[in-house]
């Protein structure tokens, strides 16, 4: 039994005897004592003042005395700081707890009769996965792992954006410039190949637009705008006018734009040639995506495709009209008014009967509920879509969807590099595969510079470099609160002395090195009679907090809780290692206790990192 549970069980009857009032564990929460004070756990006594009719300091002193008298086998001392009762738990209880943890150090959560669906990745088939996708994928994967760990039935899905004008741009560019090239004929990974044609289209369009700007028709448009009778709409310069006119040109005058739109119309009309090319090029992309997913170590239970979901939601529009949650305008368009919810009016069906993205998302949510009956759905999507999800969730509540209260947008900030933001149309996006290769190379280079790889076989070395490099990448992405924007620096991510994944791995490797030299702790060893020293107890207290951090991460949909806990634990173990000798301990009992502490630390570090998608090496 965890010492904190024994302490709570001791406190509650004492409070009732002293003040004649029944309190629960929730009424009397215990928190770890701050490091600058003596104690293991702290009880805030201010909530007891009404029942006790005494000052907080007096209540704390009375409780402390009573705990020493009635729970002497649990409590060994206390002190009072301004109404805060800092309590020391008897060392023998901690030693017993360590014995139990050595047998089964990983927390066990009861399985819940509740299913959670987590959506992440959401790639587009006109370009390869990039740095931003990596953060999305790693947040979604680690969150799904943590939710599963604390007892939920988790379903992992992705939505693939495989239709639309952007995909047609890649297809058209392949027809114009590809000369029949394929991934097999070129040796280029499929998603990279298709993405290169998206960039080629944009380059060709950019040149077409630049050429058009010198034509009499373009100059006439600028002059007409400059001479218009609306001062607030007059362009200040030709450069400013053409910068703002670009989308209009694409949709109304561009030759390339017209060809791309024609291809999209043919796709929607199921033109056999267009559909065949679309199927072929998408298959190249899916093969490429799968290679990247394999490298990242992530999987999905089901993939949804926009080509199959873009017509969903029309039945929901009819339902909303019947419920009077939606209304129809004179032009036939359908809207919802969310001004009472602090939002705005939102169109759900255009006047020509076509749906919008919101309609599609409504249909997809309903479709997934039919598939899995998940009471919760977590959408891992960048913060640029915050408002979209506020509206989506508000609409589903209006429609009284059975899962509406369980919707959550795991909003994350964009990822930038030290050099700045990325632009996919200009081909300046940092490719996910290139980044994976770079961090692995950084890990290799760092090890070679430190001269740590000379005695390890080449095959094992390559696996170590992969694990270290991937931990560097993944940890750097996950350690930051998802809501914060972040800068990813590959060199910083592999620093063995920094707030990094390799630093945590190094603590685990250090433990394995101890076991290779000293052997593992005895399975049924009795540690009775050992008086824990302050640093040993500090490490054990931190080990005991692991379930709390797992639960906090699950409750708040924030895997950084687990990442930062793993870092704090690794840091505490490195400190313990330098302060207390394991191999040359002052007694056999001290050696056994420290071996047990090392074993529990190693198990928890490995478990925490695996939940975040990272593998531990035995050597570095």
N, C-alpha and C positions, 0 to 999 in steps of 0.2 A: 504494500500500500504506500502511495506517495506520502511523504511526511506532511505536506500541506493539508492533505485530507485528514490525517490524524489531528493536526492542529485545529482545523475547523471543527472537527467533532468534539474537541476539548473546549473550545471557546463558547459554542452555542449554549450548553447547559449552564455554564458559569454565568453568562450574561443573564439568563433567565432567573437564576437563583439570586443574583445581586440586585436586579432591577425589576423583577416580576413581569417581564415582557418577553414574548416569544419572537425571536428573530431567525431568519433563514440564512443560508450561506450567501444568497444574493444580497441580503441586507448588510452583511458584514464581509465585504470582499477583502481578500489579502493580496498584496502585491509585493514583488521582490523589494527588499530594502535597498535604498540608494547606497552606492558604494562608499560615500563619505561618512556613513553611519554604521554602527555595529548592529548586526542582526541579519536574519535570513528573510523574514517576511514582516511587512508593516500593516498594521490595522489602523484605519482612520476612525477615531472615536467620536467625531462630531455628530454622526447620525444617531448616537446614543444619548445625546444631551436632553432631548425631550423626555424620554422614558426615565432616565436617571435623575434628572433635575440637578445636575452637577456640571461643573466646568470640564472641558475635554481633558485637561491635564490630570485632574483628579480621577476621572473615569479610567484613563490609561494606567495610572498607578495602581488603582484597585484591581483592574483586570490582570495586570502583570503579577501582582502579589498572589492573586487567586490561582493563576495559571501555575506559578511555581509551587504552590501548596497542593493543588488538586491534580496537576498534570505534570508532576516532576519527572516522569519518564519520557515526557514529550518535550517539555520546555526546560532549557538550562539557564536562561537568563533573559533580561529585557532591559530596555531603557526608554525613556519618554522624551520626545522632542516636540514641544508645542502641540500637544494633543495627538501626536502620532506615536503609537505603541510599536516599537521595533522589537521583534521577538526572535530569540535564538532557539533553534530546535536542537535537541540533544544529539550529540555526535553519533551515539549508538544507532539512532534511527536512520541517519544518513548512511551509515555503514551497512545496515540491513537493506536499505534501498539499493545501494550499489550492488550487493550480492544478487538481489532480484533482477536488477537491470542487466547484469552480466549474463543471466540466463535468457532474458528476452528484453532487449533494450529498445525495441521499436514499438511505438504506441499502437494499440489496436482500437479502432473505432467501430462501433456497432454499425452494421449495414442499415441504410435508411431506405424506406419504401418511397423513394423519390428519384425521378429521373431528371437529369440536367443535360441539355443539348448545348454544345459549345461550337460556334461557327468561327473558323479562322482561315486564313490564307487569302481567299477571294482574288485569285489572279485573273489577269486578262490574257487571252490567247494571241494577242498581237505583240507580246514582248516577254522576255524572260523574267524570272523572279529577280527582285533587286533588294537593296539594303532595307528599304521600308517593309517589304514583305517578310524579311527575316525577323524583324521585331514582332510583326503581327503573328507569324507562325509560332515563334518561341513563346510569346505570351499565351497564345491559345493552347498550345500543347502543354506547357507547364501548369496552366490553370486547370486543364482537364485532368491532369495527373493528380494534382492536389485535391480536387473535388472527389475523385475516385478514392483517394487515400483516406479521406475523412468519412467515407461511407456512402456517397451518392452513386447511383447508376448513371454513368456518363456516356453520352453519344457524341462522337466527334464528326463534324461535317464541314464541307467547304462548298462555296458557291462559285462556279467558274463563269466568268463573263466571256462567253464564247460567241457573241453575235454583236452586230452593230456596225457603225460606220468605220470605227477604228480597225476592226478585223478586215473589213473590205479594203481599207487602204493597203494593208500588208498583202492581201491577195492580188490586188491590182498591180502593185509594184512587182510582185513575183512574175506576173504575166508579162509585164513590160520589160523588166530588167533581169529576170532570173535565168533565162536561157535553159530552163528545165532542171536547174540545180536541185539537189535533194540532200538531206543529211548524210545519206550513204555515199553519194558521189563526191561530196565536198569534205566529209569528215568533220563537219560542224554540227554541234549539238542542236537538236531540232528547234528548241525555243529560241536559241541564239540566232539561228538562220532566219526564222520568221520575223524576229524582232529587228534584224538588220534591214529587212524590206520595209518595215514600218518607218524606220529612220530614212531610208531612201525615198519613200513617198514624200515625207515631210521636206526633205531637201529639194526634191523636184518641184513640189508645190511652192516652196519659198522662192525658188528661182523664177517660176512662172509668175508669181505675184510681183516680184521685183521688176520683171520685164514689163508686166502690164501697167505698172505705175508710171511708166514713161510714155504711155500711149495717149493720144488726144482724148479718148473717152475717159480715161482716169483723171486727167488734168481738168477736164470739164466738170467732172463730179466734185472735185475739190473746190473749184472756183464757185460752183453753185452753192456748195455748203458755206463757203466763206462769205458769199454775197447774200445769204438767206436773211430773212427779216427777223430771225430769232437769235438775239445776241448770246443767250446762254448755250446755244448749239453751234456757234461759229467755231471752227477749228483754228487754233493759234498758228499752226504750221502744217505744211504738206506732210511732214514726217508724222506729226501727231494724228492727222486725219487718216492716213493709210494704216497706221498701227491699229486704230480702232475699227477700221473698215474691213479688216482681214477676214473675219468670220462671214460677214455679208458677202464679200467677194467669193469665198469658197462656196457658199450656198446658192449664189445667184449668177455668177459669171465665170467661174473657174472651169476650165476644160477637165482637169483632173478631178475636181470636185463633182462635176456632172457624171463622170465615169464611175466614181466611187458610189454616188447615190444610186445610179442605175444598177450597179451590182447589188446593192442592198435591196432594192426593189425586186430584183430577180431572185435573190435569196428568199425573201418573204413570200414570193410566188412559187417557191419550190422548183426553180429552174434546175434541171438535172445537171448541167455542166457546172454551174456555180456551186451547187450543193456538193458535187463530187470534189471540186477543188477545196472547198471549205472543210470537208471531212478529212481530206488528205493532209492539209496543212495543220489542222487542229491536232491530228494524230501525231504529227512531228512534235508539236508543242507539248502534248501530254507525256510523250516519252521523255522529253527534256525535263519537264516538271518533276516526273517521278524520280529521275536521277538526283535532283536537288533535294527532294523530300527524303530520299534514302540517305543522302549525306547528312542531313539535319536530324535523321532518326525519328521522323514523324509519320503518322498514318492517319487515315480517315475511315470512319465506318460507312460513310456514304458521301458521294459528290452530287451536288445539284448543278444543273447547267441552265444558264439564262435562256438558251435556245428552247428549253423545255418549259421554262417558268414564266416567260415574258407575257404570255397570254393569260396567266392566272390572275385572279383577283376580280374578274368581271362579275362572278357570282356574288362576291362580297359586296360589290357596289349595289347590286340589286337588293341584297339583304339590308344594307345600310339605308337605302331609300325607303324600304318597307318599315324600318324601325324609326324613320324620321331622324336618323342620325346624319344623313346626307340630304342634300337638296339639289334640284336640277335648275339650271339657269334657262333663260329663254332660248339661248342658242343651242341647247341640248347638252351642254357640259354639266358634269356632276362635281359638287364641291362639298367640303365640310367646314364648318365655322368653329374654330378652336380658340376664339378670342377670350372666352371665359377661362380657359386654361392658361392664359398668358401667352398664347401663340398667335397664329393668324389664320386666314382662310386658306385652304389648300385644295387645289384641283385634283380630282381622282380619275376623271374621264374627260377627254377632250370632246369638243363639239362634233368631231367626225367619228366619235365612238372609240378612238384609240386610247390605250391606257398609258399611264406615266409610271416612272420607277416606283413611286409610292404604292400604286395599285399592285404592281408586281410583287413588292415586298409583303404586302398584306396577303396575297395569295400564297406566297412561298411559306410564310409563317403558318398559315392554315394547313398547307400541304405537309409540312414537317410535323405538325401536331398529329395529323392523321397517321403519319408514318410511325411515330415514336411515342405519342402521348406524353411528351415531356412537360412537366409542370413548370420548368424553368428553361429559358433560352437565353444564352449569353452570346452577344454579338461582339466579336473582337474587330473593331473598325477604328480607323484614325479619327482624331478629334475634329477633322474637317467636316465630319458628318454628324456632329453633335445635334444640330437642330433637326436634321432628318429623323434621327431616332427618337427625339422628343415627340415629334409629330406622329411617327409610326406607333409608338407606345400609347399615345393619347387616343389615337383612332381605335386601336384594338380594345382599349378600356371602354370607349363609347359603344363599341359593338358587343361588349360583354363577353369577349373571348375567354374561355376557361383558364387560359394560361397568361392572361394579360398582366396579372399582378407579379408574375415570375419573370418578366422581361428585364434584361440588364444590358446596357451598352458599356462594354469594357473599352472605354475611350483611351487611346494612347497618343502621345505626342510624336511628331515626326522625327525621323532620325536624320541628322546631318553629319557631314564629314568636316574635319578641320578646314577643308578648302571651301565649304559652303554647301548650298542646296543642290539637288540633282534635277535634271530636266530630261525626261524620257524622250521627248520629241527631238531633242538635239543630240541624243545618243550619249549624254553625259551621266547617265544613271550608273551607279556602282552595281555591277552584276553580282548576284548572290554567289554564283559559282566562283567567280574571281576572288571574292572576299573570303570564301571558305579556303581557297588555295593560299591566299595571302597570310591568313592567321596561322595556318599549318606551317608555312615557310618561316614565319616569324618565330614560332616555337622551335623549329629545327635550328634556325640561326642562333637563337639565344642559348640553346643547349650546347651547340658547337663552340660558341665563344666562351662558355663557362668550362668547357672540357669535361662535361659530365656524361659523355656518350661513348667513351672509348671501349668499355668492356661489355657493352650490350650488343647482342646480335642485330644485324641490320633489319631483319623482319620485325623484331620486337621494337626496335627503335622507331621504325615508321609508324607502328601502331601507337606508340607513346606520343609521337609528334602529333598524330591525328587527334588523340584524346585531349592533349594539352591545348592544341590550337582550337578545337571545337569548344572546349570549356571556356577558353578565353573569349571567344565570340559570344557564346550563349550567356555567360554570366554577365558580361558587360551590358548586354541588352536587357537582362531581367532584373538586375540589381537596382535599377532606377524605378521609382514609382511610375506606373504606366502613364499617368496624366502629364508627366513632365516631358518636355522635348529634350533631346539628348544629342550629344556629339559622340560618334564612335571613332576611336583612335586605335588602329590595329596594334601599334607598337606598345601603347599604354596597356592594352588588354592582356598582354602576355607577361607583364611584370611580376616576377615571383615575390616581390616585396610589397606589392601594392594591393589595393582593394580589388582583387581579381580572382577569376576561377582557378588559375594555376597556383595562386597562393593557398587556396583551400585544398587543392589536390596535394600540394606539398606537405601539408599537415597529415593527410592520410598516408602518403608515402613514408613519412617519418615513422608513423605507427607501424607500418608493415616492416620497416627496417628493424625496429625494436623486436618485433616478433621473430624475425629471421635469426636474430642474435640470442634472444632470451627464451624463445618459445612462447606459446600462448598461455594465458592464465589458466589455472586449474578450474575445471568446470564446476565442481562442488566445493570449492575451497571456503572455509569459514574465515571471515574477516573480523570476527568478534574480538573486541579488546583494543582495536586500533583507534587512536585519537586523530581524526583528520586535521591536517594543518590547513592554514587559511587558504592557500592557493589551491589545494586539493578540493577543499569544500567549495571554493568559488567555481571551479570547473564542474563539479557535480551539480551544483545549483543550476548552472547554465544548461547542463544536459537534461535536467528535469523539466526545463521549460519548452522542450521541443514540441510536445502536443499542443501547447497553447499557441505557438507560432503557426503551426499547421492550420489550426482552427481559425485563427485571425486571417490568414491568407485566403482561406475558403470563404469566410463570411464577407470579407471586403473585396473579393475578386482581385487580389493583389499578390502575385507570386514573389514580389520583392521582399515580403516579410520572411519567406523561407530563405531567399538568397542572402539577405543581410544577417539572418540568424546563423547560417552556415559560416559566413565570414567571421562573425563574433566568436563562434565556437572554435574555428581554426586559430584565430588570434589568441584565444584563451589557452588552447593546447600548446601552441608555440611557447607561450609564456611559462606554462606549467613545465614544459620539457626543459627549459633553461634553468628553472628554479629548483627542480627536484630530479635527482638522478633515479632512473628506473633500473638500469643494469647494475649500478653500484649503490643501491639503496642501503640505508643504515641498518636494516633488518630484513629477514625473509618476509615478515608480514608486510612491511612497507613496500617491498618489491611486488608482492602479490596484489596489494591494493592499487598500486600504480599501473600494473599490468591490466587490472580490471578497468580502471579509469580509461586507459588507452583503448581497450577493446570496445567499450561502450561508445567512446568518442568516434572511433573509426566507423562503427556501424551506423551511427546517426549521420555523420558526414556523408557517407556513401549513399544512404537513403535520401537525404535532403537533396544531394546533387543529382541523383537519378530522377527524382521528381521534377527537377528542372531540365532534364534531358541530357545530363552530363555523365560521362563514364570516368571512373577513377582508375588511374594506372597504379601498378604495384611499385614501379620504380620511375624515376625521372632523371 
